[in-house]
Amino acid sequence: MTDAAKLEAFYYVILGAQPGASRTELRRAYIAKVVQAKAEAEMKPVNEAYDYLSRLGYRPPSPD
């Protein structure tokens, strides 16, 4: 397993989402974690995980 794959798997665990979750499922998991957070320090890994996973499928439009 590569480092990127390990990081991706770890981020899914942080959010409590299933690997390969859709953007909607990721968003729901993120919101649930935000509601549960009691301190701003708890939000840093959650925000990082959501940011990383939500960008996985994103491809910027090619300049034409």
Buried (B, 14 or more C-beta within 10 A) or exposed (E): EEEEEEEBEEBBEBBBBEEEBEEEEBBBBBEBBEEEBEEEEEBEBBBEBBEBBEEEEEEEEEEE
